[in-house]
Amino acid sequence: MLIGLISDTHDRIDSIEAAMRVFNTRRVELVLHAGDYTAPFTSSAYRALNCEMIGVFGNVDGDRGLLKERFSNLGFKVESEFEEVKVDGVTIALIHGVYPQIVEALALSGKYNVVVHGHTHKRRAEKVGEALVVNPGEACGYMYGVKSIALLDTATLKVEFIEL
Protein backbone atom coordinates (compact mmCIF):
# COMPACT_ATOMS: atom_id res chain seq x y z
CA MET A 1 0.00 0.00 0.00
CA LEU A 2 1.17 3.52 -0.72
CA ILE A 3 0.45 5.97 2.10
CA GLY A 4 0.61 9.75 1.75
CA LEU A 5 2.18 11.65 4.65
CA ILE A 6 1.57 15.34 5.31
CA SER A 7 2.06 17.70 8.24
CA ASP A 8 2.21 21.34 9.21
CA THR A 9 -0.13 22.69 6.55
CA HIS A 10 -0.78 25.86 8.62
CA ASP A 11 -3.73 27.24 6.59
CA ARG A 12 -1.74 27.07 3.33
CA ILE A 13 -4.59 26.22 0.93
CA ASP A 14 -2.40 26.18 -2.20
CA SER A 15 -0.08 23.63 -0.60
CA ILE A 16 -2.95 21.46 0.57
CA GLU A 17 -4.48 21.48 -2.91
CA ALA A 18 -1.10 20.61 -4.46
CA ALA A 19 -0.64 17.76 -1.99
CA MET A 20 -4.11 16.37 -2.75
CA ARG A 21 -3.27 16.40 -6.48
CA VAL A 22 -0.04 14.46 -5.82
CA PHE A 23 -1.78 11.95 -3.55
CA ASN A 24 -4.52 11.38 -6.14
CA THR A 25 -2.09 11.16 -9.07
CA ARG A 26 0.09 8.68 -7.21
CA ARG A 27 -3.04 6.73 -6.19
CA VAL A 28 -2.28 6.61 -2.49
CA GLU A 29 -4.78 4.51 -0.55
CA LEU A 30 -4.48 6.35 2.76
CA VAL A 31 -3.24 9.76 3.90
CA LEU A 32 -1.88 10.37 7.39
CA HIS A 33 -1.80 14.00 8.57
CA ALA A 34 0.50 14.70 11.53
CA GLY A 35 -1.26 17.89 12.61
CA ASP A 36 -1.15 21.67 12.53
CA TYR A 37 -3.99 22.28 10.08
CA THR A 38 -4.53 25.49 12.09
CA ALA A 39 -8.04 26.68 11.15
CA PRO A 40 -11.19 24.69 10.31
CA PHE A 41 -11.79 26.55 7.01
CA THR A 42 -8.90 24.63 5.44
CA SER A 43 -10.85 21.36 5.64
CA SER A 44 -12.60 22.19 2.35
CA ALA A 45 -9.28 21.83 0.49
CA TYR A 46 -9.15 18.14 1.47
CA ARG A 47 -12.48 17.46 -0.27
CA ALA A 48 -10.58 16.56 -3.48
CA LEU A 49 -8.79 13.64 -1.82
CA ASN A 50 -9.77 10.27 -3.33
CA CYS A 51 -8.93 8.08 -0.34
CA GLU A 52 -9.25 7.81 3.42
CA MET A 53 -7.46 10.30 5.67
CA ILE A 54 -6.57 9.91 9.33
CA GLY A 55 -5.06 12.83 11.18
CA VAL A 56 -4.06 14.03 14.61
CA PHE A 57 -4.16 17.46 16.18
CA GLY A 58 -1.05 19.61 16.41
CA ASN A 59 -0.13 22.30 18.89
CA VAL A 60 -1.51 25.24 16.88
CA ASP A 61 -4.84 23.72 15.89
CA GLY A 62 -7.37 26.22 17.18
CA ASP A 63 -10.96 25.04 17.24
CA ARG A 64 -10.47 21.29 17.55
CA GLY A 65 -14.18 20.63 17.88
CA LEU A 66 -14.93 22.34 14.59
CA LEU A 67 -11.91 20.72 12.88
CA LYS A 68 -13.18 17.32 14.01
CA GLU A 69 -16.70 18.09 12.75
CA ARG A 70 -15.57 19.43 9.38
CA PHE A 71 -13.25 16.50 8.69
CA SER A 72 -15.88 14.03 9.89
CA ASN A 73 -18.35 15.56 7.42
CA LEU A 74 -15.82 14.73 4.69
CA GLY A 75 -15.51 11.16 5.96
CA PHE A 76 -12.05 11.68 7.46
CA LYS A 77 -10.92 10.85 10.99
CA VAL A 78 -9.32 13.71 12.93
CA GLU A 79 -10.20 13.22 16.58
CA SER A 80 -7.21 13.16 18.91
CA GLU A 81 -3.52 13.85 19.46
CA PHE A 82 -2.48 10.24 18.81
CA GLU A 83 -3.57 7.48 16.47
CA GLU A 84 -2.41 3.92 16.00
CA VAL A 85 -2.90 2.76 12.42
CA LYS A 86 -2.52 -0.85 11.28
CA VAL A 87 -2.29 -1.52 7.53
CA ASP A 88 -0.72 -4.34 5.53
CA GLY A 89 0.84 -5.83 8.66
CA VAL A 90 2.52 -2.51 9.49
CA THR A 91 1.74 -0.75 12.78
CA ILE A 92 2.10 3.03 12.60
CA ALA A 93 2.09 5.57 15.43
CA LEU A 94 0.82 8.98 14.30
CA ILE A 95 1.57 11.98 16.52
CA HIS A 96 2.34 15.64 16.01
CA GLY A 97 5.49 15.38 18.08
CA VAL A 98 5.71 18.48 20.24
CA TYR A 99 7.84 16.48 22.65
CA PRO A 100 10.65 14.70 20.76
CA GLN A 101 11.24 12.32 23.66
CA ILE A 102 7.74 10.88 23.12
CA VAL A 103 8.47 10.31 19.42
CA GLU A 104 11.69 8.53 20.35
CA ALA A 105 9.98 6.49 23.09
CA LEU A 106 7.32 5.33 20.63
CA ALA A 107 10.05 4.30 18.19
CA LEU A 108 11.98 2.41 20.86
CA SER A 109 8.90 0.75 22.37
CA GLY A 110 9.06 -2.18 19.98
CA LYS A 111 5.33 -1.78 19.30
CA TYR A 112 5.55 0.24 16.07
CA ASN A 113 7.14 -0.38 12.69
CA VAL A 114 6.77 3.29 11.77
CA VAL A 115 6.35 6.51 13.76
CA VAL A 116 5.04 9.48 11.76
CA HIS A 117 5.34 12.96 13.25
CA GLY A 118 5.48 16.63 12.34
CA HIS A 119 6.11 19.75 14.43
CA THR A 120 9.79 20.34 13.61
CA HIS A 121 9.01 21.14 9.96
CA LYS A 122 12.17 19.17 9.05
CA ARG A 123 12.11 16.17 6.75
CA ARG A 124 13.19 12.98 8.43
CA ALA A 125 13.32 9.30 7.54
CA GLU A 126 15.60 7.34 9.84
CA LYS A 127 15.69 4.21 11.92
CA VAL A 128 15.40 4.65 15.65
CA GLY A 129 15.79 1.25 17.21
CA GLU A 130 13.82 -1.06 14.93
CA ALA A 131 11.26 1.57 13.92
CA LEU A 132 11.31 3.92 10.95
CA VAL A 133 10.69 7.51 12.11
CA VAL A 134 9.29 9.82 9.42
CA ASN A 135 8.53 13.52 9.30
CA PRO A 136 7.24 14.55 5.85
CA GLY A 137 8.48 18.11 6.38
CA GLU A 138 6.39 21.23 6.21
CA ALA A 139 3.64 21.38 3.62
CA CYS A 140 3.34 25.10 4.31
CA GLY A 141 6.95 26.00 3.55
CA TYR A 142 6.96 28.74 6.20
CA MET A 143 10.06 27.87 8.23
CA TYR A 144 12.47 26.41 5.69
CA GLY A 145 10.98 27.57 2.40
CA VAL A 146 10.50 24.03 1.06
CA LYS A 147 6.94 22.71 0.87
CA SER A 148 7.04 18.94 1.11
CA ILE A 149 5.04 15.80 1.69
CA ALA A 150 6.09 12.15 1.65
CA LEU A 151 4.98 8.76 0.40
CA LEU A 152 5.47 5.58 2.41
CA ASP A 153 5.40 2.17 0.74
CA THR A 154 4.20 -0.34 3.35
CA ALA A 155 5.73 -3.29 1.46
CA THR A 156 9.29 -1.91 1.53
CA LEU A 157 9.07 0.83 4.21
CA LYS A 158 10.76 3.14 1.72
CA VAL A 159 10.00 6.84 1.97
CA GLU A 160 9.90 9.27 -0.96
CA PHE A 161 9.85 13.01 -0.25
CA ILE A 162 8.04 15.21 -2.75
CA GLU A 163 8.36 18.96 -3.04
CA LEU A 164 5.16 20.81 -3.82
C-alpha positions as CSV (number, residue, x, y, z in Angstrom):
1,M,0.0,0.0,0.0
2,L,1.2,3.5,-0.7
3,I,0.4,6.0,2.1
4,G,0.6,9.7,1.8
5,L,2.2,11.7,4.7
6,I,1.6,15.3,5.3
7,S,2.1,17.7,8.2
8,D,2.2,21.3,9.2
9,T,-0.1,22.7,6.5
10,H,-0.8,25.9,8.6
11,D,-3.7,27.2,6.6
12,R,-1.7,27.1,3.3
13,I,-4.6,26.2,0.9
14,D,-2.4,26.2,-2.2
15,S,-0.1,23.6,-0.6
16,I,-3.0,21.5,0.6
17,E,-4.5,21.5,-2.9
18,A,-1.1,20.6,-4.5
19,A,-0.6,17.8,-2.0
20,M,-4.1,16.4,-2.7
21,R,-3.3,16.4,-6.5
22,V,0.0,14.5,-5.8
23,F,-1.8,12.0,-3.6
24,N,-4.5,11.4,-6.1
25,T,-2.1,11.2,-9.1
26,R,0.1,8.7,-7.2
27,R,-3.0,6.7,-6.2
28,V,-2.3,6.6,-2.5
29,E,-4.8,4.5,-0.6
30,L,-4.5,6.4,2.8
31,V,-3.2,9.8,3.9
32,L,-1.9,10.4,7.4
33,H,-1.8,14.0,8.6
34,A,0.5,14.7,11.5
35,G,-1.3,17.9,12.6
36,D,-1.2,21.7,12.5
37,Y,-4.0,22.3,10.1
38,T,-4.5,25.5,12.1
39,A,-8.0,26.7,11.1
40,P,-11.2,24.7,10.3
41,F,-11.8,26.6,7.0
42,T,-8.9,24.6,5.4
43,S,-10.9,21.4,5.6
44,S,-12.6,22.2,2.4
45,A,-9.3,21.8,0.5
46,Y,-9.1,18.1,1.5
47,R,-12.5,17.5,-0.3
48,A,-10.6,16.6,-3.5
49,L,-8.8,13.6,-1.8
50,N,-9.8,10.3,-3.3
51,C,-8.9,8.1,-0.3
52,E,-9.3,7.8,3.4
53,M,-7.5,10.3,5.7
54,I,-6.6,9.9,9.3
55,G,-5.1,12.8,11.2
56,V,-4.1,14.0,14.6
57,F,-4.2,17.5,16.2
58,G,-1.1,19.6,16.4
59,N,-0.1,22.3,18.9
60,V,-1.5,25.2,16.9
61,D,-4.8,23.7,15.9
62,G,-7.4,26.2,17.2
63,D,-11.0,25.0,17.2
64,R,-10.5,21.3,17.5
65,G,-14.2,20.6,17.9
66,L,-14.9,22.3,14.6
67,L,-11.9,20.7,12.9
68,K,-13.2,17.3,14.0
69,E,-16.7,18.1,12.8
70,R,-15.6,19.4,9.4
71,F,-13.2,16.5,8.7
72,S,-15.9,14.0,9.9
73,N,-18.3,15.6,7.4
74,L,-15.8,14.7,4.7
75,G,-15.5,11.2,6.0
76,F,-12.1,11.7,7.5
77,K,-10.9,10.9,11.0
78,V,-9.3,13.7,12.9
79,E,-10.2,13.2,16.6
80,S,-7.2,13.2,18.9
81,E,-3.5,13.9,19.5
82,F,-2.5,10.2,18.8
83,E,-3.6,7.5,16.5
84,E,-2.4,3.9,16.0
85,V,-2.9,2.8,12.4
86,K,-2.5,-0.9,11.3
87,V,-2.3,-1.5,7.5
88,D,-0.7,-4.3,5.5
89,G,0.8,-5.8,8.7
90,V,2.5,-2.5,9.5
91,T,1.7,-0.8,12.8
92,I,2.1,3.0,12.6
93,A,2.1,5.6,15.4
94,L,0.8,9.0,14.3
95,I,1.6,12.0,16.5
96,H,2.3,15.6,16.0
97,G,5.5,15.4,18.1
98,V,5.7,18.5,20.2
99,Y,7.8,16.5,22.6
100,P,10.6,14.7,20.8
101,Q,11.2,12.3,23.7
102,I,7.7,10.9,23.1
103,V,8.5,10.3,19.4
104,E,11.7,8.5,20.4
105,A,10.0,6.5,23.1
106,L,7.3,5.3,20.6
107,A,10.0,4.3,18.2
108,L,12.0,2.4,20.9
109,S,8.9,0.7,22.4
110,G,9.1,-2.2,20.0
111,K,5.3,-1.8,19.3
112,Y,5.5,0.2,16.1
113,N,7.1,-0.4,12.7
114,V,6.8,3.3,11.8
115,V,6.3,6.5,13.8
116,V,5.0,9.5,11.8
117,H,5.3,13.0,13.2
118,G,5.5,16.6,12.3
119,H,6.1,19.8,14.4
120,T,9.8,20.3,13.6
121,H,9.0,21.1,10.0
122,K,12.2,19.2,9.0
123,R,12.1,16.2,6.7
124,R,13.2,13.0,8.4
125,A,13.3,9.3,7.5
126,E,15.6,7.3,9.8
127,K,15.7,4.2,11.9
128,V,15.4,4.6,15.7
129,G,15.8,1.3,17.2
130,E,13.8,-1.1,14.9
131,A,11.3,1.6,13.9
132,L,11.3,3.9,11.0
133,V,10.7,7.5,12.1
134,V,9.3,9.8,9.4
135,N,8.5,13.5,9.3
136,P,7.2,14.6,5.9
137,G,8.5,18.1,6.4
138,E,6.4,21.2,6.2
139,A,3.6,21.4,3.6
140,C,3.3,25.1,4.3
141,G,7.0,26.0,3.6
142,Y,7.0,28.7,6.2
143,M,10.1,27.9,8.2
144,Y,12.5,26.4,5.7
145,G,11.0,27.6,2.4
146,V,10.5,24.0,1.1
147,K,6.9,22.7,0.9
148,S,7.0,18.9,1.1
149,I,5.0,15.8,1.7
150,A,6.1,12.2,1.7
151,L,5.0,8.8,0.4
152,L,5.5,5.6,2.4
153,D,5.4,2.2,0.7
154,T,4.2,-0.3,3.3
155,A,5.7,-3.3,1.5
156,T,9.3,-1.9,1.5
157,L,9.1,0.8,4.2
158,K,10.8,3.1,1.7
159,V,10.0,6.8,2.0
160,E,9.9,9.3,-1.0
161,F,9.9,13.0,-0.3
162,I,8.0,15.2,-2.8
163,E,8.4,19.0,-3.0
164,L,5.2,20.8,-3.8
